[in-house]
């Protein structure tokens, strides 16, 4: 059997130990469960993502939907001026 060693902040380790103990597990068992689930899912077994901010998301949706588009602009200065007017 292999051994995995990781460094974790003391507070995170204590909180994780407490959580897993409340579930009837030790941390080693919880880590083995995570690794098994990762293999079963052929990846991280939960969503790993970064949420865009609301303005960025709105701009992306506008671009995809071809709505709220301005321009075309002849120069970058015209584009910046238009953005500042909104």
N, C-alpha and C positions, 0 to 999 in steps of 0.2 A: 504494500500500500504506500502511496506517495504522500508526502507532507507538503502543504502549502503554507507559507508564512507571508503575512501582509502587515503593513503598518497602518493603524487607524487611530484617530484622535481618541483619547481616553474617554471623553464624554460620550462619543458615538458608541464605543465598545460597551460601556456600562448601560446605555439606553437600549442597545440591541440585545445584550444579555438579558436585561429585565423583560423586554418584550417577548423574546423567544421562550424564556422561563415561564411566562404567563400562558404561553401556548403549549407548554409541556415539552419544549425542545431545548436542546443546548445549541449554542452558536455554531458549533461544528456540524451538527445535523442540519441546521437551517442553511448553511453554506452548501452542503452536499445536495440538499433539495434544490437550491438555486441552480447549481451546476447541472443536475439531472434535468431540470425543466428547460434550461438553455439548450441542452442537447436534443430534447424531445421537440422543441420548437424551432430547432436549427437557427437559433439566434437568441438575443436577449428576450426573456419571457415576459416583458412588459414594454410599453411604448417608451422610447427614448426620443424626446423631441424638444425643440426650443420653439416656444410660441412667439410668432412675430407680434410686434406691438400693433395696436388697433389701426393707426394711421398707415403703417406699412401694409397691413392686410387689406385695408380699403383700397389702397393704390394698386395692389396686385389684382384684386377683383375687378377694379375699374379697367385695368389694362386687358384682362382676359375677356371682359364683357364689352370692351371698346366703348365705354361710357365715361363721361366726365373728362374727355380728352381735350386738350387745348393745343394750339399750334397749327401747323408747323412753325417753327421758329427759324430765323435766319442766323441767329447767333446765340451763344450761351447766355449772353447778357439779357436778351429778349426773354428767354425761358425763365431766368432768375427773376426778372422784373414781374413777369406774369405770376409766378409763384407767390411773390410778396404782395401782390394785389389781392389775392384770394383771402 
